[in-house]
């Protein structure tokens, strides 16, 4: 199984490494089905992880040089602002892509320090993390944009979750007391602040009081969504199913260091974990109906059978193997299920001639870069 994973990683990296060694930039995507035009920082960070994995597995110097080239491009990026905020996209929503935007960048910077034995990258990662403001009362981070303006909480739970996971990656490399305290606080909040649907699918939004009016609004959305689920009407469920594994992957990152935290023993999390390897749930990601997407984002999608948020974007085949490794390290059946999801990912989205993930996707550049998620199987 692991051999299959490394084969694909080497195929994809080797088909692009010449350009990277020549100093060319990594082409940006458009954030999958959202069509938010991105800068190159996100994909550059992902490709650092891919090239680093090849170096660790092969010890070939060219992969280390590729990591250095990419890391320096990220370190000296024209999209890095004076307040250590990166511009990740061009969108009316925000320019940093919520708190998940800096989280992805942090991953690449920390990995660069690990491979290159140069702490300047992790030091930048710490500054990027601390550029976002943590509000102790709510145990959440607010978004600080490139102008230093506080543009409010990111109430998308998986964004805050991934930011916490990025903090834990920093701590795994070099302990920081303030970051550690924030992550512990976030996980404690999550015992009440994360919602799960009756079958265990994670709710898209944070359930916490961030101001009476805003909280009431989100509570209304939640109950309207539940009603629409029952009536088989458009709701957030289609999107939440496509994002469930993306969230569980971030939990797996956190679990490595914070596995003893009470959150990981609470009923909500265990319920969410229980459905993660449910065959009916995984199979459903291949046959979702975009007309049930209450966000309307995928109504114009070119993908009419697959859940546009799953195999074409969040990539269950890249995420499930790592989730299995962390939460079920000795379960052969679950390891096989995750390998089957990987095989499905390949059959649905990989072009063996082009060596990229360009089939059944709206964003081949981002989906190919997201192969980096599979690299954690080797850590």
C-alpha positions in Angstrom: 0.0 0.0 0.0 2.6 2.5 1.1 4.6 1.7 -2.1 1.6 2.8 -4.2 1.5 6.1 -2.4 5.2 6.8 -2.9 5.1 5.8 -6.6 2.5 8.5 -7.3 4.2 11.1 -5.3 7.5 10.5 -7.2 5.7 10.4 -10.5 4.1 13.8 -10.0 7.1 15.5 -8.4 9.5 14.2 -11.1 7.3 15.5 -13.9 7.7 19.0 -12.4 11.0 19.1 -10.6 12.9 20.4 -13.7 10.9 23.6 -13.7 11.3 24.0 -9.9 15.1 23.5 -10.2 15.2 26.1 -12.9 13.6 28.6 -10.5 10.2 28.7 -12.0 7.2 29.4 -9.8 4.4 27.0 -9.0 1.2 27.9 -10.9 -1.7 29.0 -8.8 -5.2 27.5 -9.0 -8.6 29.0 -8.4 -9.6 27.3 -5.1 -11.5 24.4 -6.7 -15.3 24.9 -7.1 -15.1 28.4 -5.6 -13.2 29.9 -8.6 -11.4 32.4 -6.3 -8.2 33.2 -8.3 -5.3 32.5 -6.0 -1.7 33.7 -5.7 1.0 31.2 -5.9 1.7 30.9 -2.1 -0.8 28.1 -1.4 0.5 25.7 -4.1 4.1 26.7 -3.3 3.6 25.6 0.3 2.0 22.3 -0.8 4.8 21.6 -3.2 7.4 22.1 -0.5 5.8 19.2 1.3 5.8 17.1 -1.8 9.5 17.7 -2.6 10.5 17.3 1.0 8.8 13.9 1.1 10.8 12.8 -2.0 14.0 13.9 -0.4 13.3 12.0 2.8 12.4 8.8 0.9 15.3 9.0 -1.6 18.0 11.3 0.0 18.6 12.7 -3.5 20.0 16.2 -3.3 17.9 17.6 -6.2 14.7 17.3 -4.0 16.4 19.2 -1.2 17.4 21.9 -3.7 13.8 22.0 -4.9 12.6 22.5 -1.3 15.1 25.4 -0.9 14.0 27.1 -4.2 10.3 26.9 -3.2 10.9 27.9 0.4 12.9 31.0 -0.6 10.1 31.9 -3.1 7.7 31.7 -0.2 10.0 33.5 2.2 10.6 36.4 -0.3 7.2 36.4 -1.8 5.8 39.7 -3.1 2.5 38.5 -1.5 4.0 38.6 2.0 3.0 41.9 3.7 4.7 43.9 6.4 2.4 42.5 9.1 3.4 38.9 8.1 0.1 38.3 6.4 0.2 36.6 3.0 -2.3 37.6 0.2 -3.6 34.2 -0.8 -6.4 35.0 -3.2 -8.4 37.7 -5.0 -11.8 37.5 -3.5 -14.5 39.8 -2.1 -14.7 37.4 0.9 -11.1 38.2 2.0 -7.6 38.1 0.6 -6.1 35.6 3.1 -8.6 32.8 2.5 -9.8 32.8 6.1 -7.6 31.2 8.7 -7.0 28.2 6.5 -4.9 30.3 4.1 -2.1 31.0 6.6 -2.4 27.5 7.9 -1.4 26.0 4.6 1.6 28.4 4.3 2.7 27.6 7.8 2.9 23.9 6.9 5.3 24.6 4.1 7.5 26.9 6.1 7.9 24.5 9.0 8.7 21.7 6.6 11.4 23.8 4.9 13.1 24.4 8.2 13.0 20.7 9.0 14.6 19.7 5.7 17.0 22.6 5.3 18.0 22.9 9.0 17.4 26.7 8.8 15.2 28.2 11.4 14.4 31.3 9.4 11.5 29.6 7.8 9.9 28.4 11.1 10.5 31.8 12.6 8.5 33.3 9.8 5.8 30.6 10.3 5.5 31.7 13.9 5.0 35.3 12.8 2.4 34.3 10.3 0.6 32.4 13.0 0.7 35.2 15.5 -0.4 37.7 12.8 -3.9 36.4 13.4 -5.6 37.5 16.6 -6.7 35.0 19.2 -9.8 36.1 21.3 -9.6 34.2 24.6 -13.3 34.8 25.4 -14.4 32.8 22.4 -11.3 30.6 21.9 -11.2 31.5 18.2 -9.0 33.5 15.9 -10.2 36.6 14.1 -8.9 37.3 10.6 -6.3 40.1 10.2 -5.9 41.2 6.6 -2.9 42.5 4.8 -3.7 46.1 6.0 -3.7 45.0 9.6 -7.5 45.4 9.8 -9.5 42.9 12.0 -12.2 41.6 9.6 -13.9 39.3 12.2 -14.1 35.7 13.2 -13.8 32.9 10.6 -16.8 31.0 11.6 -16.1 28.1 9.2 -15.1 25.5 11.7 -12.7 23.6 9.5 -10.7 26.8 8.8 -10.2 27.4 12.5 -9.5 23.7 13.0 -6.8 23.8 10.3 -5.2 26.9 11.8 -5.0 25.1 15.2 -3.4 22.1 13.4 -0.9 24.5 11.8 0.0 25.7 15.3 0.6 22.2 16.4 3.0 21.7 13.5 5.0 24.7 14.7 5.1 23.3 18.3 6.2 19.9 17.0 9.3 21.7 15.6 9.9 24.2 18.4 7.7 24.7 21.5 5.9 28.0 21.9 3.9 28.5 25.1 1.5 31.0 23.7 0.6 28.9 20.6 0.2 25.8 22.8 -2.2 27.7 25.1 -4.3 28.8 22.2 -4.6 25.3 20.7 -5.6 23.9 24.1 -8.2 26.6 24.5 -9.6 26.0 21.0 -9.9 22.2 21.6 -11.7 22.9 25.0 -14.1 25.2 23.2 -14.7 22.6 20.5 -16.2 20.2 23.0 -19.3 22.5 22.8 -18.4 24.6 19.8 -18.3 21.8 17.2 -21.6 20.4 15.9 -22.2 17.1 14.4 -25.2 15.9 12.4 -27.2 12.9 13.7 -25.1 10.5 11.7 -21.8 12.1 12.7 -21.0 14.4 9.7 -19.3 17.6 11.0 -21.3 20.8 10.7 -19.6 23.5 8.6 -20.0 26.4 11.2 -18.7 27.0 14.7 -21.4 26.8 17.3 -20.3 29.5 19.7 -21.4 32.9 20.9 -19.5 35.6 19.0 -22.2 38.3 19.5 -25.9 37.7 20.1 -27.2 38.7 16.7 -24.6 36.6 14.8 -25.0 33.6 16.9 -28.8 33.6 16.6 -28.4 33.9 12.8 -26.2 30.8 12.7 -28.5 28.9 15.0 -31.3 29.6 12.6 -29.3 28.4 9.6 -28.4 25.2 11.5 -32.1 24.2 12.2 -33.3 25.3 8.8 -30.5 23.1 7.3 -31.6 20.1 9.4 -35.2 20.5 8.3 -34.1 20.7 4.7 -32.0 17.5 5.2 -35.0 15.6 6.3 -37.1 17.0 3.4 -34.3 16.2 0.9 -34.1 19.9 0.0 -31.0 21.9 -0.8 -28.9 22.4 2.3 -25.3 22.6 3.6 -25.2 18.8 4.0 -23.8 18.2 0.5 -20.9 20.5 1.2 -20.4 19.1 4.8 -20.1 15.6 3.4 -17.4 16.7 1.0 -15.5 18.4 3.8 -15.8 15.8 6.6 -12.6 14.0 5.8 -10.7 17.3 5.3 -11.7 18.2 8.9 -10.8 14.7 10.2 -7.4 15.0 8.6 -6.8 18.2 10.6 -7.9 16.4 13.7 -5.4 13.7 13.0 -2.6 16.3 12.9 -3.7 17.6 16.2 -4.1 14.2 17.7 -0.4 13.4 17.4 0.4 16.0 20.1 -2.9 16.6 21.8 -4.4 13.1 21.8 -4.8 13.2 25.6 -7.0 16.3 25.4 -10.6 15.7 26.6 -12.0 16.7 23.3 -10.8 13.5 21.7 -12.8 11.5 24.1 -16.1 13.5 23.8 -19.1 12.0 22.2 -19.2 14.4 19.3 -15.7 13.7 18.1 -16.1 9.9 18.5 -19.4 10.1 16.5 -17.6 12.0 13.8 -14.7 9.5 13.8 -17.1 6.6 13.6 -18.6 7.7 10.3 -15.3 8.5 8.7 -14.7 4.9 7.5 -18.3 4.1 7.0 -18.5 2.5 3.5 -21.9 4.0 2.7 -20.6 7.5 3.5 -17.4 7.0 1.4 -19.4 5.6 -1.5 -21.8 8.5 -1.4 -19.0 10.9 -2.2 -19.0 9.4 -5.7 -22.7 9.9 -6.4 -23.7 13.2 -4.7 -26.4 15.3 -6.3 -25.2 19.0 -6.7 -28.8 20.1 -6.9 -28.9 19.4 -3.1 -26.1 21.9 -2.5 -27.7 24.7 -0.6 -24.7 27.1 -1.1 -25.4 27.2 -4.9 -21.7 27.1 -5.5 -21.8 23.9 -7.4 -25.0 24.5 -9.4 -22.9 25.6 -12.4 -20.3 22.8 -11.8 -19.1 20.7 -14.7 -19.2 17.7 -12.4 -22.6 16.2 -12.4 -22.1 12.9 -10.4 -19.2 13.4 -8.0 -19.4 15.5 -4.9 -17.5 18.6 -6.1 -16.0 19.1 -2.6 -14.7 15.5 -2.3 -12.6 13.6 -4.9 -12.3 16.6 -7.3 -11.1 19.0 -4.5 -10.6 17.7 -0.9 -9.4 14.3 -2.2 -10.5 11.5 0.1 -7.8 9.3 -1.4 -5.1 11.6 0.0 -6.8 12.1 3.4 -8.1 8.7 4.5 -4.7 7.0 4.6 -3.3 9.4 7.1 -6.5 9.4 9.2 -6.3 5.6 9.3 -2.6 5.7 10.3 -3.3 8.0 13.2 -6.6 6.8 14.6 -6.5 3.1 13.6 -2.8 2.2 13.3 -3.3 -1.6 13.8 -6.6 -2.1 11.9 -5.9 -3.9 8.7 -9.5 -3.5 7.4 -9.5 0.2 7.8 -6.0 0.4 6.1 -7.5 -1.5 3.2 -10.5 0.8 3.0 -8.2 3.9 2.9 -6.2 2.2 0.2 -9.4 1.6 -1.8 -10.2 5.3 -1.5 -6.7 6.1 -2.8 -7.3 3.7 -5.8 -10.6 5.4 -6.4 -8.9 8.8 -6.3 -6.4 7.6 -8.9 -9.0 6.1 -11.2 -11.3 9.1 -11.0 -8.8 12.0 -11.2 -5.3 11.0 -12.2 -3.9 11.2 -15.7 -0.9 8.7 -15.9 0.4 10.3 -19.1 0.3 13.9 -17.9 1.3 12.9 -14.4 -1.2 15.3 -12.9 -4.7 15.1 -11.3 -6.7 16.7 -14.1 -9.6 14.4 -14.6 -13.0 15.0 -13.1 -11.8 18.2 -11.4 -12.4 21.9 -11.8 -8.9 22.8 -10.6 -6.2 20.5 -11.7 -3.4 22.7 -10.2 -4.8 22.7 -6.7 -5.9 19.1 -6.8 -2.4 18.0 -7.9 -0.8 20.1 -5.2 -3.1 18.6 -2.6 -1.4 15.3 -3.2 0.9 16.7 -0.4 -1.6 15.5 2.1 -0.6 11.9 1.4 3.0 12.7 2.4 2.1 12.5 6.1 1.7 8.7 5.7 5.6 8.6 5.7 6.1 10.8 8.8 
